Every structure is written in C-alpha cells, then in structure tokens.
Amino acid sequence: SLATMALATAHAFVVSPQSTTVPSTQLFADTVAEETTAAATTTDDAAPPKSLSPMFEYLKFDGQPTFDVLAKTQEYIETFQSREPGTYEDLYDDQYVLRGPVIGPINRADLDLSQNGLGIRDAFDTKIETFGYTVDPENPYRCFYFQRWRAVMEKDMDAYGQVYPATKQQAEMPVSVFSVVWTPEGKIIYEQVGAVVDRFEGNTQGKAAVFGLLHHAGIKISASPGDGVFSFVQRLGHVLGGRGRSWSRQVDVPKWWVSKSRGADSTDEEW
C-alpha cells in the first residue's frame, strides 16, 4: 500500500536516538499511515450505495447475514449437482424467482415443469465445473460464481413429443456467471443464470447452460435479450401453454419482482 511504501522509505532516514528532530519524510510517512487507516475505517463502516433497482435494494434485506453466504452457496451447488431434482425444495423461499437472459421471471413449480418437458436430463451426460465464488461487496446476501458446462448427448431427447437423435458428441458451453441471493432465514429467494462471459468459447455459438444443450441437440434458437421476434414467439407460447412456460403468470410472480420485462423482452430502463 501507499502507507507501507512511505514507511519503508522513512526508515532509511530515521535519526539517531540522540536527536529529537523528526525528518520531514518521517512526518509524511506517519501522516499517510494515519490517513490510510482512517480511510479504511470509513470505507468499512460506510453503507453500500443504494441500488437504483428497487428489486436489488430489497434483496439486501438487513445487510447482516448470520451465516457464511459463500460456504452456504458452495454447499447448495454441491447439493444441486449430486442429488435428484425435487429432493431439496426446502432450500428455496416461497417468494423464489429465477431469471436468465431470455427466461423468467419464473417460480419453482413452473421451472420444474418446463425442464422436465424438454427431456434434457435423460438425454445428456453433463459435467459442470463451478469456480470463483464471490460475495457481492454491496449485498452480503448475494454470491456470484462461474460455471463451465460440458456434456455428451448419449440418448435421444424427447422435447414435448419431438425426438432429437443422440449425437454422441461433446457440447462445450462458454463460461457463464450465475448468482444466488439468500434470505436472512437462509433460503434462496433469487437466482440469476447463464450470463455468458465470452460468446466465442465452446461450440454452441455462444449459448450457455440449458440453451447450449438445446443448441447441440438441434434446437438452434436464435435468442438474445431484446430480440423482438423471439419475444413474440415466447408470448404466443405463453398464451397457448402446453409446452412449459418461459415465465410464470403475473399472479404467480412474487410482488417484490417489479420488472415488467418477460423472457427476451428488453430490460427495464426506469422503475
């Protein structure tokens, strides 16, 4: 740090014990050290900036978790990857929302139905590498992490009655960022999934997670946030129903989720 560098310089100019004069360099070093300590204390004690999104401000709760958020997130990911779906629903809050680049807001019940209908779990042998856990410095209840998905399509995939033959080839998805937000009671209330870091990585044309698997299987959806055509297709499917949902019905979305954006809609600019 600047203080450490200044102190090291000062040590070369310290006078002998017989003198009562303090060189100006030493005074500078002592001043810098004091100011640095004071600044660090102020930074540690200062409240984080208020989020301009009311949803993300809400998700800060009291800002004082009584558990290790990073360790709890690691434990959750291990559970998610090692246990059968549906066997750990007690981890989720009843106000849970999941949002991805073109999926959501969606609750647990709708999410489970949509994923089951796609037949992904049975068709793919998927390996997920998770790393880089980091707690949000502005929200201690929020933890980010990275994932790299690799999978081999070992079996045919039955997606709502349409069968896609097994490729027996490997799919490599680009590294993506995910995040989890916990409540003060230790339940998961919000998950953000599949934000691609570098779309040129892998062999799924920049698609991550589930969308990368679908692309490999032959469902090559050209979708990105703000894509008007895909957004229209999603809304049509939402109205017709029968093939799972891209987002939950308004009545089933928790009130804390105030964004009007659905699926591939453009992101809100004002609140």
BELMOFEN-V489969 format. One record per pair of residues at least 12 apart in sequence whose ideal C-beta (glycine too) atoms are under 10 Angstrom apart, sorted by the first residue. I is the first residue (numbers start at 1). J is the second residue. If there is no record, write none. Layout:
# BELMOFEN-V489969
<<I:J> <I:J>>
This chain:
# BELMOFEN-V489969
<<1:32> <1:33> <1:36> <1:40> <2:32> <2:33> <2:35> <2:36> <3:29> <3:30> <3:31> <3:32> <3:33> <3:34> <3:35> <3:36> <3:37> <3:39> <3:40> <4:29> <4:32> <4:33> <4:36> <5:29> <5:32> <6:25> <6:26> <6:28> <6:29> <6:30> <6:31> <6:32> <6:33> <6:36> <7:26> <7:28> <7:29> <7:30> <7:32> <7:33> <8:29> <9:25> <9:26> <9:28> <9:29> <10:22> <10:23> <10:24> <10:25> <10:26> <10:27> <10:28> <10:29> <10:30> <10:32> <10:33> <11:25> <11:26> <11:29> <12:25> <13:25> <13:26> <13:29> <14:26> <14:29> <47:60> <47:63> <47:138> <48:60> <48:63> <48:136> <48:137> <48:138> <48:139> <48:140> <49:138> <50:138> <51:138> <51:139> <51:271> <52:270> <52:271> <53:258> <53:259> <53:268> <53:271> <54:256> <54:258> <54:259> <54:271> <55:97> <55:99> <55:105> <55:181> <55:190> <55:254> <55:256> <55:257> <55:258> <55:259> <55:268> <55:271> <56:136> <56:138> <56:139> <56:142> <56:181> <56:190> <57:138> <57:139> <57:271> <58:181> <58:189> <58:190> <58:255> <58:256> <58:257> <58:258> <59:97> <59:136> <59:139> <59:141> <59:142> <59:181> <59:182> <59:183> <59:189> <59:190> <59:256> <60:136> <60:138> <60:139> <60:140> <60:141> <60:142> <60:181> <61:139> <61:140> <61:141> <61:181> <61:182> <61:183> <61:184> <61:185> <61:189> <62:140> <62:141> <62:184> <63:138> <63:139> <63:140> <63:141> <63:184> <64:140> <64:141> <64:184> <65:135> <65:139> <65:140> <65:141> <65:142> <65:182> <65:183> <65:184> <65:186> <66:184> <66:185> <66:186> <67:141> <67:182> <67:184> <67:185> <67:186> <68:135> <68:143> <69:133> <69:135> <69:136> <69:139> <69:140> <69:141> <69:142> <69:143> <69:180> <69:181> <69:182> <69:186> <70:133> <70:134> <70:135> <70:140> <70:143> <70:144> <70:145> <71:133> <71:143> <72:91> <72:143> <72:180> <72:182> <72:186> <72:188> <73:130> <73:133> <73:134> <73:135> <73:142> <73:143> <73:144> <73:145> <73:178> <73:179> <73:180> <73:181> <73:182> <73:188> <74:130> <74:133> <74:143> <74:145> <75:91> <76:88> <76:91> <76:92> <76:143> <76:145> <76:180> <76:182> <76:188> <76:191> <77:128> <77:130> <77:133> <77:143> <77:145> <77:147> <77:178> <77:180> <78:130> <79:91> <80:128> <80:130> <81:126> <81:127> <81:128> <81:130> <81:147> <84:121> <85:112> <85:115> <85:116> <85:121> <86:108> <86:112> <86:116> <89:108> <89:109> <89:112> <90:187> <91:180> <91:182> <91:186> <91:187> <91:188> <92:107> <92:108> <92:183> <92:187> <92:188> <92:189> <92:191> <93:108> <93:181> <93:182> <93:183> <93:185> <93:186> <93:187> <93:188> <93:189> <93:190> <93:254> <94:107> <94:108> <94:187> <94:189> <94:254> <95:107> <95:183> <95:187> <95:189> <95:190> <95:253> <95:254> <95:255> <95:256> <95:257> <96:108> <96:109> <96:111> <96:181> <96:183> <96:187> <96:188> <96:189> <96:190> <96:191> <96:254> <97:111> <97:181> <97:188> <97:189> <97:190> <97:191> <97:192> <97:247> <97:248> <97:253> <97:254> <97:256> <97:257> <97:259> <98:110> <98:111> <98:188> <98:190> <98:191> <98:192> <98:193> <98:247> <98:248> <99:190> <99:191> <99:192> <99:193> <99:194> <99:247> <99:257> <99:259> <99:261> <99:262> <99:263> <100:176> <100:178> <100:191> <100:192> <100:193> <100:194> <100:195> <100:208> <100:209> <100:210> <100:211> <100:225> <100:246> <100:263> <100:264> <101:176> <101:192> <101:193> <101:194> <101:195> <101:196> <101:207> <101:208> <101:209> <101:211> <101:223> <101:224> <101:225> <101:226> <101:227> <101:263> <101:264> <101:267> <102:194> <102:211> <102:221> <102:223> <102:224> <102:225> <102:226> <102:227> <102:230> <102:231> <102:234> <102:246> <102:247> <102:262> <102:263> <102:264> <102:265> <103:193> <103:194> <103:209> <103:210> <103:211> <103:223> <103:234> <103:245> <103:246> <103:247> <103:262> <103:263> <103:264> <104:191> <104:192> <104:193> <104:245> <104:246> <104:247> <104:248> <104:253> <104:257> <104:259> <104:261> <104:262> <104:263> <105:190> <105:246> <105:247> <105:248> <105:250> <105:252> <105:253> <105:254> <105:257> <105:259> <105:261> <105:262> <105:263> <106:191> <106:244> <106:245> <106:246> <106:247> <106:248> <106:252> <106:253> <106:262> <106:263> <107:245> <107:247> <107:248> <107:249> <107:252> <107:253> <107:254> <107:257> <108:188> <108:248> <109:245> <109:248> <109:252> <110:244> <110:245> <110:246> <110:247> <110:248> <110:249> <110:252> <110:253> <111:191> <111:244> <111:245> <111:247> <111:248> <112:244> <113:243> <113:244> <113:245> <114:210> <114:243> <114:244> <114:245> <114:246> <114:247> <115:210> <115:244> <116:244> <117:158> <117:159> <117:160> <117:161> <117:242> <117:243> <117:244> <117:245> <118:157> <118:158> <118:159> <118:160> <118:210> <118:213> <118:214> <118:217> <118:219> <118:243> <118:244> <119:155> <119:156> <119:157> <119:158> <119:159> <119:160> <119:161> <119:162> <119:163> <119:164> <119:217> <120:151> <120:153> <120:157> <120:159> <120:210> <120:213> <120:214> <120:217> <121:157> <121:213> <122:154> <122:155> <122:156> <122:157> <122:158> <123:151> <123:152> <123:153> <123:154> <123:155> <123:156> <123:157> <123:158> <123:159> <123:163> <123:164> <123:165> <123:166> <123:167> <123:213> <123:216> <123:217> <124:149> <124:150> <124:151> <124:152> <124:153> <124:154> <124:155> <124:157> <124:166> <124:167> <124:171> <124:210> <124:213> <124:216> <124:217> <125:150> <125:151> <125:152> <125:153> <125:154> <125:155> <125:170> <126:149> <126:150> <126:151> <126:152> <126:153> <126:171> <126:173> <126:209> <126:210> <126:213> <127:148> <127:149> <127:150> <127:151> <127:152> <127:170> <128:147> <128:148> <128:149> <128:150> <128:151> <128:173> <128:209> <129:146> <129:147> <129:148> <129:149> <129:150> <129:175> <130:145> <130:146> <130:147> <130:148> <130:149> <130:178> <131:145> <131:146> <131:147> <131:148> <131:175> <132:144> <132:145> <132:146> <132:147> <132:175> <132:177> <133:145> <133:146> <133:180> <134:146> <134:177> <134:179> <136:179> <136:181> <139:179> <139:181> <139:182> <140:182> <141:180> <141:181> <141:182> <141:183> <141:184> <141:186> <141:189> <141:190> <142:179> <142:180> <142:181> <142:182> <142:190> <142:192> <143:178> <143:179> <143:180> <143:181> <143:182> <144:177> <144:178> <144:179> <144:180> <144:192> <144:195> <145:176> <145:177> <145:178> <145:179> <145:180> <146:175> <146:176> <146:177> <146:178> <146:195> <146:197> <147:173> <147:175> <147:176> <147:177> <147:178> <147:193> <147:194> <147:208> <147:209> <148:172> <148:173> <148:174> <148:175> <148:176> <148:197> <148:201> <148:202> <148:208> <149:171> <149:172> <149:173> <149:174> <149:175> <149:176> <149:194> <149:202> <149:204> <149:208> <149:209> <149:210> <149:212> <149:213> <150:170> <150:171> <150:172> <150:173> <150:202> <150:212> <151:169> <151:170> <151:171> <151:172> <151:173> <151:204> <151:212> <151:213> <151:216> <151:217> <152:166> <152:167> <152:168> <152:169> <152:170> <152:171> <152:216> <153:165> <153:166> <153:167> <153:168> <153:169> <153:170> <153:171> <153:213> <153:216> <153:217> <153:218> <154:166> <154:167> <154:168> <155:168> <156:217> <157:213> <157:214> <157:216> <157:217> <157:218> <157:219> <159:214> <159:217> <159:218> <159:219> <159:243> <159:244> <160:242> <160:243> <160:244> <161:243> <162:218> <162:219> <162:243> <164:214> <164:216> <164:217> <164:218> <164:219> <165:217> <165:218> <166:217> <167:216> <167:217> <167:218> <169:203> <169:216> <170:202> <170:203> <170:216> <171:202> <171:203> <171:204> <171:207> <171:212> <171:213> <171:214> <171:215> <171:216> <171:217> <172:201> <172:202> <172:203> <172:204> <172:212> <172:216> <173:194> <173:196> <173:201> <173:202> <173:203> <173:204> <173:206> <173:207> <173:208> <173:209> <173:210> <173:211> <173:212> <173:213> <173:215> <173:216> <174:194> <174:196> <174:197> <174:198> <174:199> <174:200> <174:201> <174:202> <174:203> <174:204> <174:205> <174:206> <174:207> <174:208> <174:209> <174:212> <175:196> <175:197> <175:198> <175:201> <175:202> <175:208> <176:193> <176:194> <176:195> <176:196> <176:197> <176:198> <176:201> <176:207> <176:208> <176:209> <176:212> <177:192> <177:193> <177:194> <177:195> <177:196> <177:197> <177:208> <178:191> <178:192> <178:193> <178:194> <178:195> <178:208> <178:209> <179:191> <179:192> <179:193> <179:195> <180:192> <180:193> <189:254> <189:256> <189:257> <190:254> <190:256> <190:257> <193:208> <193:209> <193:210> <194:207> <194:208> <194:209> <194:210> <194:211> <194:212> <195:208> <195:209> <196:208> <196:209> <196:211> <196:212> <196:224> <199:224> <202:215> <202:216> <203:215> <203:216> <204:216> <204:220> <205:220> <205:222> <206:224> <207:220> <207:221> <207:222> <207:223> <207:224> <211:223> <221:233> <221:264> <223:246> <223:263> <223:264> <224:264> <225:261> <225:263> <225:264> <225:265> <225:266> <225:267> <226:261> <226:264> <226:265> <226:266> <226:267> <227:263> <227:264> <227:265> <227:266> <228:264> <228:265> <228:266> <229:264> <230:246> <230:263> <230:264> <230:265> <231:246> <231:261> <231:262> <231:263> <231:264> <231:265> <231:266> <232:263> <232:264> <233:246> <233:263> <233:264> <234:246> <234:247> <234:262> <234:263> <234:264> <234:265> <235:247> <235:262> <235:263> <235:264> <235:265> <237:263> <238:262> <238:263> <245:263> <246:262> <246:263> <246:264> <247:261> <247:262> <247:263> <247:265> <248:262> <250:262> <258:271> <259:271>>
